[in-house]
Amino acid sequence: MELFIYIFAALFSVINPLGAVPIFVGLTLHDSKAERSRISLWAAINVFIILLISFFVGQYVLAFFGISIDALRIAGGFIIVNSGFSLLTGKFSKTRGINKQVESDAQSRNDIALSPLAIPMLAGPGSISLLIALHQEYKEIQEQVITCIAIATVALVIFLTMRSAHYLSRILGASGIVAISRIIGFIVIAIGIQYISSSIVNILQAIDFK
């Protein structure tokens, strides 16, 4: 249970579905309730598939390019920290790959569940690099099953959040969403710094052994 809570909390903090609520509301403003539910469902399914592939296949991509896990953790840590600072400053929407051109293109298409919702708004570089690093830490079958369950739970929360996005937007308002996002941002920064510091320690220890 502790492992599940740790992985779920880390993924939820990095993905931060609440931060995507205002963008989702804007992109689905003229859609029916049934259409919003369909988009929410497929966005969650797409995120689940992307994260699952990242968890199991990401290590082979690293091996192909000759990238060490510590290098990935440092790079991913910087991305995660940057996302956390963006949350704290209220500029997170600008870092999720959604600019005016992308938003206009999304509104003109029928299906936005995969892009831009799943990628890059939700399953971004931070969550992908986090899962690749987690696969290196948890290699036991039981641990990987727990990780998959945590990913599925995050996807479920994404679906519920997106489906309730218009309701949450009215209840919390812009200030409420920003306040929650800034709290999450602090946690995200801590996760990123932890990844960077642990990787630097591993690299220094490896140098000492040599």
PyRosetta script that sets phi, psi and omega in degrees:
from pyrosetta import init, pose_from_sequence

init()
pose = pose_from_sequence("MELFIYIFAALFSVINPLGAVPIFVGLTLHDSKAERSRISLWAAINVFIILLISFFVGQYVLAFFGISIDALRIAGGFIIVNSGFSLLTGKFSKTRGINKQVESDAQSRNDIALSPLAIPMLAGPGSISLLIALHQEYKEIQEQVITCIAIATVALVIFLTMRSAHYLSRILGASGIVAISRIIGFIVIAIGIQYISSSIVNILQAIDFK")
pose.set_psi(1, -38.5)
pose.set_omega(1, 179.9)
pose.set_phi(2, -63.4)
pose.set_psi(2, -41.2)
pose.set_omega(2, 178.7)
pose.set_phi(3, -64.4)
pose.set_psi(3, -43.0)
pose.set_omega(3, 178.6)
pose.set_phi(4, -59.3)
pose.set_psi(4, -47.6)
pose.set_omega(4, -178.7)
pose.set_phi(5, -62.7)
pose.set_psi(5, -41.5)
pose.set_omega(5, -179.2)
pose.set_phi(6, -62.2)
pose.set_psi(6, -49.2)
pose.set_omega(6, -177.6)
pose.set_phi(7, -67.9)
pose.set_psi(7, -42.5)
pose.set_omega(7, 179.1)
pose.set_phi(8, -61.3)
pose.set_psi(8, -46.7)
pose.set_omega(8, -178.5)
pose.set_phi(9, -63.4)
pose.set_psi(9, -42.0)
pose.set_omega(9, -179.9)
pose.set_phi(10, -64.1)
pose.set_psi(10, -46.8)
pose.set_omega(10, -180.0)
pose.set_phi(11, -65.1)
pose.set_psi(11, -45.0)
pose.set_omega(11, -178.8)
pose.set_phi(12, -61.8)
pose.set_psi(12, -41.0)
pose.set_omega(12, -178.7)
pose.set_phi(13, -66.1)
pose.set_psi(13, -42.1)
pose.set_omega(13, -178.5)
pose.set_phi(14, -71.2)
pose.set_psi(14, -43.3)
pose.set_omega(14, -179.0)
pose.set_phi(15, -72.1)
pose.set_psi(15, -41.3)
pose.set_omega(15, 178.5)
pose.set_phi(16, 48.4)
pose.set_psi(16, 71.1)
pose.set_omega(16, -179.7)
pose.set_phi(17, -60.7)
pose.set_psi(17, -26.5)
pose.set_omega(17, 178.0)
pose.set_phi(18, -62.9)
pose.set_psi(18, -31.9)
pose.set_omega(18, 179.0)
pose.set_phi(19, -67.9)
pose.set_psi(19, -20.4)
pose.set_omega(19, 179.7)
pose.set_phi(20, -90.0)
pose.set_psi(20, -6.7)
pose.set_omega(20, -177.0)
pose.set_phi(21, -58.7)
pose.set_psi(21, -50.2)
pose.set_omega(21, -179.4)
pose.set_phi(22, -59.9)
pose.set_psi(22, -38.1)
pose.set_omega(22, -179.8)
pose.set_phi(23, -69.2)
pose.set_psi(23, -42.4)
pose.set_omega(23, 178.3)
pose.set_phi(24, -60.9)
pose.set_psi(24, -42.2)
pose.set_omega(24, 179.0)
pose.set_phi(25, -61.1)
pose.set_psi(25, -43.3)
pose.set_omega(25, -179.7)
pose.set_phi(26, -65.5)
pose.set_psi(26, -38.2)
pose.set_omega(26, -177.1)
pose.set_phi(27, -77.2)
pose.set_psi(27, -23.0)
pose.set_omega(27, -176.5)
pose.set_phi(28, -115.5)
pose.set_psi(28, 22.5)
pose.set_omega(28, -174.7)
pose.set_phi(29, -58.4)
pose.set_psi(29, -37.2)
pose.set_omega(29, -175.0)
pose.set_phi(30, -103.0)
pose.set_psi(30, 10.4)
pose.set_omega(30, 179.5)
pose.set_phi(31, -88.8)
pose.set_psi(31, 155.7)
pose.set_omega(31, 176.7)
pose.set_phi(32, -74.5)
pose.set_psi(32, 166.7)
pose.set_omega(32, 179.4)
pose.set_phi(33, -62.3)
pose.set_psi(33, -39.6)
pose.set_omega(33, 179.2)
pose.set_phi(34, -65.3)
pose.set_psi(34, -39.7)
pose.set_omega(34, 179.2)
pose.set_phi(35, -67.2)
pose.set_psi(35, -38.5)
pose.set_omega(35, 177.8)
pose.set_phi(36, -63.8)
pose.set_psi(36, -40.0)
pose.set_omega(36, 178.3)
pose.set_phi(37, -65.2)
pose.set_psi(37, -39.3)
pose.set_omega(37, 178.6)
pose.set_phi(38, -65.4)
pose.set_psi(38, -44.3)
pose.set_omega(38, 178.9)
pose.set_phi(39, -63.0)
pose.set_psi(39, -41.5)
pose.set_omega(39, 179.3)
pose.set_phi(40, -61.3)
pose.set_psi(40, -44.1)
pose.set_omega(40, -178.9)
pose.set_phi(41, -63.0)
pose.set_psi(41, -48.4)
pose.set_omega(41, -177.6)
pose.set_phi(42, -71.2)
pose.set_psi(42, -29.8)
pose.set_omega(42, 174.3)
pose.set_phi(43, -63.8)
pose.set_psi(43, -43.0)
pose.set_omega(43, 178.8)
pose.set_phi(44, -65.8)
pose.set_psi(44, -42.2)
pose.set_omega(44, 178.4)
pose.set_phi(45, -63.1)
pose.set_psi(45, -43.3)
pose.set_omega(45, 179.2)
pose.set_phi(46, -62.6)
pose.set_psi(46, -41.7)
pose.set_omega(46, 178.2)
pose.set_phi(47, -62.9)
pose.set_psi(47, -43.7)
pose.set_omega(47, 179.7)
pose.set_phi(48, -58.7)
pose.set_psi(48, -46.5)
pose.set_omega(48, -179.0)
pose.set_phi(49, -64.7)
pose.set_psi(49, -44.7)
pose.set_omega(49, -179.1)
pose.set_phi(50, -61.5)
pose.set_psi(50, -45.8)
pose.set_omega(50, -178.6)
pose.set_phi(51, -68.2)
pose.set_psi(51, -37.2)
pose.set_omega(51, 179.2)
pose.set_phi(52, -65.3)
pose.set_psi(52, -43.8)
pose.set_omega(52, 177.5)
pose.set_phi(53, -63.0)
pose.set_psi(53, -41.8)
pose.set_omega(53, 179.4)
pose.set_phi(54, -61.2)
pose.set_psi(54, -40.0)
pose.set_omega(54, -177.3)
pose.set_phi(55, -66.6)
pose.set_psi(55, -42.6)
pose.set_omega(55, -173.7)
pose.set_phi(56, -94.2)
pose.set_psi(56, -26.6)
pose.set_omega(56, -174.3)
pose.set_phi(57, -106.5)
pose.set_psi(57, -21.3)
pose.set_omega(57, -174.8)
pose.set_phi(58, -55.4)
pose.set_psi(58, -36.3)
pose.set_omega(58, -178.1)
pose.set_phi(59, -63.8)
pose.set_psi(59, -33.5)
pose.set_omega(59, -179.8)
pose.set_phi(60, -72.8)
pose.set_psi(60, -31.9)
pose.set_omega(60, 174.8)
pose.set_phi(61, -65.6)
pose.set_psi(61, -41.4)
pose.set_omega(61, 177.5)
pose.set_phi(62, -62.3)
pose.set_psi(62, -44.7)
pose.set_omega(62, -179.5)
pose.set_phi(63, -62.7)
pose.set_psi(63, -38.1)
pose.set_omega(63, -179.5)
pose.set_phi(64, -63.2)
pose.set_psi(64, -40.4)
pose.set_omega(64, -179.0)
pose.set_phi(65, -91.1)
pose.set_psi(65, -0.5)
pose.set_omega(65, 178.5)
pose.set_phi(66, 69.2)
pose.set_psi(66, 34.8)
pose.set_omega(66, -179.4)
pose.set_phi(67, -99.4)
pose.set_psi(67, 129.1)
pose.set_omega(67, -179.9)
pose.set_phi(68, -78.5)
pose.set_psi(68, 158.6)
pose.set_omega(68, -179.3)
pose.set_phi(69, -66.4)
pose.set_psi(69, -33.5)
pose.set_omega(69, 178.5)
pose.set_phi(70, -67.3)
pose.set_psi(70, -38.6)
pose.set_omega(70, 176.4)
pose.set_phi(71, -63.0)
pose.set_psi(71, -40.2)
pose.set_omega(71, 178.3)
pose.set_phi(72, -64.2)
pose.set_psi(72, -42.4)
pose.set_omega(72, -178.8)
pose.set_phi(73, -63.6)
pose.set_psi(73, -39.9)
pose.set_omega(73, 179.0)
pose.set_phi(74, -65.7)
pose.set_psi(74, -46.6)
pose.set_omega(74, 179.3)
pose.set_phi(75, -63.3)
pose.set_psi(75, -46.7)
pose.set_omega(75, 178.0)
pose.set_phi(76, -64.0)
pose.set_psi(76, -35.8)
pose.set_omega(76, 178.1)
pose.set_phi(77, -61.8)
pose.set_psi(77, -42.5)
pose.set_omega(77, 177.7)
pose.set_phi(78, -63.5)
pose.set_psi(78, -39.9)
pose.set_omega(78, 178.3)
pose.set_phi(79, -64.0)
pose.set_psi(79, -44.0)
pose.set_omega(79, -179.6)
pose.set_phi(80, -64.5)
pose.set_psi(80, -43.8)
pose.set_omega(80, 178.6)
pose.set_phi(81, -62.2)
pose.set_psi(81, -42.6)
pose.set_omega(81, 178.3)
pose.set_phi(82, -60.8)
pose.set_psi(82, -40.6)
pose.set_omega(82, 177.2)
pose.set_phi(83, -63.8)
pose.set_psi(83, -39.9)
pose.set_omega(83, 179.0)
pose.set_phi(84, -63.4)
pose.set_psi(84, -43.4)
pose.set_omega(84, 177.5)
pose.set_phi(85, -64.3)
pose.set_psi(85, -36.6)
pose.set_omega(85, 178.1)
pose.set_phi(86, -64.5)
pose.set_psi(86, -37.7)
pose.set_omega(86, 176.3)
pose.set_phi(87, -64.4)
pose.set_psi(87, -42.7)
pose.set_omega(87, -178.5)
pose.set_phi(88, -65.4)
pose.set_psi(88, -34.0)
pose.set_omega(88, -177.9)
pose.set_phi(89, -91.9)
pose.set_psi(89, -0.7)
pose.set_omega(89, 178.3)
pose.set_phi(90, 75.0)
pose.set_psi(90, 20.7)
pose.set_omega(90, -178.0)
pose.set_phi(91, -114.3)
pose.set_psi(91, 23.2)
pose.set_omega(91, -174.2)
pose.set_phi(92, -65.3)
pose.set_psi(92, -35.2)
pose.set_omega(92, -177.7)
pose.set_phi(93, -61.9)
pose.set_psi(93, -27.4)
pose.set_omega(93, -179.2)
pose.set_phi(94, -76.8)
pose.set_psi(94, -14.4)
pose.set_omega(94, -177.7)
pose.set_phi(95, -104.8)
pose.set_psi(95, 8.7)
pose.set_omega(95, -176.6)
pose.set_phi(96, -101.0)
pose.set_psi(96, 17.0)
pose.set_omega(96, 176.4)
pose.set_phi(97, 79.0)
pose.set_psi(97, 16.8)
pose.set_omega(97, -178.7)
pose.set_phi(98, -111.8)
pose.set_psi(98, 101.0)
pose.set_omega(98, 172.3)
pose.set_phi(99, -109.0)
pose.set_psi(99, -177.3)
pose.set_omega(99, -175.9)
pose.set_phi(100, -60.8)
pose.set_psi(100, -40.0)
pose.set_omega(100, -178.7)
pose.set_phi(101, -66.3)
pose.set_psi(101, -44.0)
pose.set_omega(101, 179.2)
pose.set_phi(102, -65.1)
pose.set_psi(102, -42.1)
pose.set_omega(102, -179.8)
pose.set_phi(103, -63.7)
pose.set_psi(103, -42.3)
pose.set_omega(103, 178.6)
pose.set_phi(104, -63.2)
pose.set_psi(104, -40.9)
pose.set_omega(104, 178.5)
pose.set_phi(105, -65.6)
pose.set_psi(105, -39.7)
pose.set_omega(105, -179.4)
pose.set_phi(106, -64.8)
pose.set_psi(106, -39.9)
pose.set_omega(106, -178.1)
pose.set_phi(107, -70.2)
pose.set_psi(107, -23.3)
pose.set_omega(107, -179.6)
pose.set_phi(108, -86.7)
pose.set_psi(108, -10.3)
pose.set_omega(108, 179.9)
pose.set_phi(109, -99.0)
pose.set_psi(109, 157.1)
pose.set_omega(109, -178.2)
pose.set_phi(110, -76.6)
pose.set_psi(110, -36.7)
pose.set_omega(110, -173.7)
pose.set_phi(111, -121.7)
pose.set_psi(111, 119.6)
pose.set_omega(111, -179.8)
pose.set_phi(112, -114.1)
pose.set_psi(112, 10.1)
pose.set_omega(112, -174.4)
pose.set_phi(113, -63.9)
pose.set_psi(113, -40.0)
pose.set_omega(113, -179.5)
pose.set_phi(114, -82.9)
pose.set_psi(114, -53.5)
pose.set_omega(114, 178.6)
pose.set_phi(115, -133.6)
pose.set_psi(115, 125.7)
pose.set_omega(115, 12.1)
pose.set_phi(116, -97.9)
pose.set_psi(116, 3.9)
pose.set_omega(116, -174.7)
pose.set_phi(117, -66.6)
pose.set_psi(117, -61.6)
pose.set_omega(117, -177.2)
pose.set_phi(118, -65.8)
pose.set_psi(118, -47.8)
pose.set_omega(118, 176.3)
pose.set_phi(119, -126.1)
pose.set_psi(119, 125.6)
pose.set_omega(119, 4.6)
pose.set_phi(120, -102.8)
pose.set_psi(120, 4.0)
pose.set_omega(120, -172.6)
pose.set_phi(121, -61.2)
pose.set_psi(121, -44.4)
pose.set_omega(121, -174.0)
pose.set_phi(122, -104.2)
pose.set_psi(122, -61.9)
pose.set_omega(122, 179.0)
pose.set_phi(123, -88.1)
pose.set_psi(123, 83.5)
pose.set_omega(123, -178.5)
pose.set_phi(124, -101.4)
pose.set_psi(124, -173.7)
pose.set_omega(124, -178.9)
pose.set_phi(125, -58.4)
pose.set_psi(125, -34.6)
pose.set_omega(125, -178.7)
pose.set_phi(126, -63.5)
pose.set_psi(126, -48.9)
pose.set_omega(126, -179.3)
pose.set_phi(127, -69.1)
pose.set_psi(127, -36.6)
pose.set_omega(127, -179.9)
pose.set_phi(128, -65.7)
pose.set_psi(128, -47.4)
pose.set_omega(128, 179.6)
pose.set_phi(129, -66.3)
pose.set_psi(129, -33.5)
pose.set_omega(129, 177.3)
pose.set_phi(130, -62.1)
pose.set_psi(130, -44.1)
pose.set_omega(130, -178.6)
pose.set_phi(131, -69.7)
pose.set_psi(131, -37.2)
pose.set_omega(131, 177.0)
pose.set_phi(132, -61.9)
pose.set_psi(132, -41.1)
pose.set_omega(132, 178.4)
pose.set_phi(133, -67.0)
pose.set_psi(133, -38.8)
pose.set_omega(133, 179.4)
pose.set_phi(134, -64.2)
pose.set_psi(134, -34.0)
pose.set_omega(134, 179.3)
pose.set_phi(135, -64.1)
pose.set_psi(135, -31.7)
pose.set_omega(135, 177.9)
pose.set_phi(136, -73.5)
pose.set_psi(136, -27.9)
pose.set_omega(136, -178.5)
pose.set_phi(137, -84.3)
pose.set_psi(137, -37.8)
pose.set_omega(137, -174.1)
pose.set_phi(138, -115.5)
pose.set_psi(138, 94.0)
pose.set_omega(138, -174.9)
pose.set_phi(139, -103.4)
pose.set_psi(139, -10.9)
pose.set_omega(139, 177.4)
pose.set_phi(140, -70.7)
pose.set_psi(140, 147.6)
pose.set_omega(140, -178.4)
pose.set_phi(141, -58.1)
pose.set_psi(141, -44.2)
pose.set_omega(141, -179.3)
pose.set_phi(142, -62.1)
pose.set_psi(142, -41.5)
pose.set_omega(142, 179.5)
pose.set_phi(143, -65.4)
pose.set_psi(143, -38.8)
pose.set_omega(143, 179.9)
pose.set_phi(144, -70.3)
pose.set_psi(144, -34.8)
pose.set_omega(144, 175.6)
pose.set_phi(145, -63.8)
pose.set_psi(145, -43.3)
pose.set_omega(145, 178.1)
pose.set_phi(146, -62.1)
pose.set_psi(146, -40.1)
pose.set_omega(146, 178.1)
pose.set_phi(147, -61.9)
pose.set_psi(147, -43.3)
pose.set_omega(147, 178.8)
pose.set_phi(148, -63.1)
pose.set_psi(148, -38.8)
pose.set_omega(148, 177.5)
pose.set_phi(149, -65.4)
pose.set_psi(149, -39.8)
pose.set_omega(149, 177.9)
pose.set_phi(150, -64.2)
pose.set_psi(150, -40.2)
pose.set_omega(150, 177.7)
pose.set_phi(151, -63.3)
pose.set_psi(151, -43.8)
pose.set_omega(151, 179.0)
pose.set_phi(152, -62.7)
pose.set_psi(152, -38.5)
pose.set_omega(152, 179.4)
pose.set_phi(153, -66.8)
pose.set_psi(153, -40.6)
pose.set_omega(153, 176.5)
pose.set_phi(154, -62.0)
pose.set_psi(154, -42.0)
pose.set_omega(154, 178.2)
pose.set_phi(155, -61.7)
pose.set_psi(155, -39.5)
pose.set_omega(155, 177.5)
pose.set_phi(156, -63.0)
pose.set_psi(156, -42.9)
pose.set_omega(156, 178.3)
pose.set_phi(157, -64.2)
pose.set_psi(157, -38.4)
pose.set_omega(157, 177.0)
pose.set_phi(158, -60.4)
pose.set_psi(158, -45.7)
pose.set_omega(158, 179.2)
pose.set_phi(159, -59.4)
pose.set_psi(159, -47.8)
pose.set_omega(159, -178.9)
pose.set_phi(160, -64.7)
pose.set_psi(160, -37.8)
pose.set_omega(160, 180.0)
pose.set_phi(161, -67.8)
pose.set_psi(161, -47.5)
pose.set_omega(161, -179.7)
pose.set_phi(162, -65.9)
pose.set_psi(162, -38.5)
pose.set_omega(162, 179.8)
pose.set_phi(163, -64.9)
pose.set_psi(163, -31.5)
pose.set_omega(163, -179.4)
pose.set_phi(164, -99.8)
pose.set_psi(164, 14.0)
pose.set_omega(164, -172.2)
pose.set_phi(165, -58.9)
pose.set_psi(165, -46.5)
pose.set_omega(165, -178.4)
pose.set_phi(166, -65.5)
pose.set_psi(166, -37.4)
pose.set_omega(166, 177.7)
pose.set_phi(167, -67.8)
pose.set_psi(167, -45.6)
pose.set_omega(167, 179.0)
pose.set_phi(168, -62.2)
pose.set_psi(168, -38.0)
pose.set_omega(168, -179.9)
pose.set_phi(169, -62.4)
pose.set_psi(169, -37.9)
pose.set_omega(169, 178.9)
pose.set_phi(170, -74.5)
pose.set_psi(170, -39.0)
pose.set_omega(170, -176.6)
pose.set_phi(171, -74.0)
pose.set_psi(171, -52.0)
pose.set_omega(171, -175.9)
pose.set_phi(172, -79.4)
pose.set_psi(172, -35.5)
pose.set_omega(172, -175.1)
pose.set_phi(173, 74.0)
pose.set_psi(173, 172.2)
pose.set_omega(173, -178.8)
pose.set_phi(174, -62.9)
pose.set_psi(174, -40.1)
pose.set_omega(174, -177.9)
pose.set_phi(175, -67.2)
pose.set_psi(175, -37.9)
pose.set_omega(175, 179.0)
pose.set_phi(176, -66.0)
pose.set_psi(176, -42.7)
pose.set_omega(176, 178.6)
pose.set_phi(177, -64.4)
pose.set_psi(177, -41.3)
pose.set_omega(177, 178.8)
pose.set_phi(178, -63.7)
pose.set_psi(178, -41.8)
pose.set_omega(178, -179.3)
pose.set_phi(179, -61.8)
pose.set_psi(179, -46.0)
pose.set_omega(179, 178.9)
pose.set_phi(180, -65.0)
pose.set_psi(180, -41.3)
pose.set_omega(180, -179.6)
pose.set_phi(181, -62.9)
pose.set_psi(181, -35.0)
pose.set_omega(181, -179.6)
pose.set_phi(182, -71.6)
pose.set_psi(182, -34.7)
pose.set_omega(182, 174.9)
pose.set_phi(183, -64.4)
pose.set_psi(183, -45.9)
pose.set_omega(183, 177.6)
pose.set_phi(184, -62.8)
pose.set_psi(184, -36.7)
pose.set_omega(184, 179.5)
pose.set_phi(185, -57.7)
pose.set_psi(185, -39.4)
pose.set_omega(185, 178.4)
pose.set_phi(186, -62.7)
pose.set_psi(186, -41.6)
pose.set_omega(186, 178.1)
pose.set_phi(187, -65.1)
pose.set_psi(187, -41.3)
pose.set_omega(187, -179.8)
pose.set_phi(188, -61.2)
pose.set_psi(188, -43.1)
pose.set_omega(188, 178.3)
pose.set_phi(189, -60.3)
pose.set_psi(189, -43.1)
pose.set_omega(189, 179.5)
pose.set_phi(190, -61.8)
pose.set_psi(190, -40.6)
pose.set_omega(190, 178.4)
pose.set_phi(191, -63.3)
pose.set_psi(191, -45.0)
pose.set_omega(191, -179.6)
pose.set_phi(192, -63.0)
pose.set_psi(192, -43.9)
pose.set_omega(192, 179.6)
pose.set_phi(193, -64.9)
pose.set_psi(193, -37.8)
pose.set_omega(193, 177.6)
pose.set_phi(194, -60.9)
pose.set_psi(194, -42.2)
pose.set_omega(194, 179.5)
pose.set_phi(195, -66.1)
pose.set_psi(195, -41.2)
pose.set_omega(195, 180.0)
pose.set_phi(196, -66.5)
pose.set_psi(196, -47.6)
pose.set_omega(196, -177.0)
pose.set_phi(197, -64.7)
pose.set_psi(197, -42.4)
pose.set_omega(197, -179.9)
pose.set_phi(198, -65.6)
pose.set_psi(198, -35.6)
pose.set_omega(198, 179.1)
pose.set_phi(199, -69.7)
pose.set_psi(199, -39.8)
pose.set_omega(199, 178.3)
pose.set_phi(200, -64.0)
pose.set_psi(200, -41.3)
pose.set_omega(200, 177.7)
pose.set_phi(201, -61.0)
pose.set_psi(201, -43.4)
pose.set_omega(201, 179.1)
pose.set_phi(202, -61.9)
pose.set_psi(202, -42.2)
pose.set_omega(202, -179.8)
pose.set_phi(203, -65.6)
pose.set_psi(203, -43.0)
pose.set_omega(203, -179.4)
pose.set_phi(204, -66.2)
pose.set_psi(204, -38.2)
pose.set_omega(204, 177.7)
pose.set_phi(205, -65.2)
pose.set_psi(205, -39.6)
pose.set_omega(205, 178.1)
pose.set_phi(206, -63.8)
pose.set_psi(206, -37.1)
pose.set_omega(206, 178.2)
pose.set_phi(207, -67.6)
pose.set_psi(207, -40.1)
pose.set_omega(207, 180.0)
pose.set_phi(208, -63.6)
pose.set_psi(208, -39.5)
pose.set_omega(208, -179.8)
pose.set_phi(209, -65.9)
pose.set_psi(209, -31.1)
pose.set_omega(209, 179.6)
pose.set_phi(210, -74.7)
pose.dump_pdb("model.pdb")
